[in-house]
């Protein structure tokens, strides 16, 4: 996997032993809005504080670039760290 492009807000994270590239794209944001039933992307920061496990998995899946990934072996700390790193890189 080539190195991430920080200008795009990409991060490289290992999830359940598999290297993944994550990025908050417009498409990912739209999928996250849908999964969390948001009417506006500005609601996202507050909503991130109260995610269920299912919602955390949906957010993580939306941020992963490329082919859909099997995320069943990802731990909660891995998922939280990956989402936090991706959101921080996109700021």
Buried (B, 14 or more C-beta within 10 A) or exposed (E): EEEBEEEBBBBEBEBBEEEBBBBBBEEBBEBBBEBBEBEEEEEBEEBBEEBEEEBBBBBBBBBBBEEEBEBEEBEEEBBBEBBEBBBEBBE
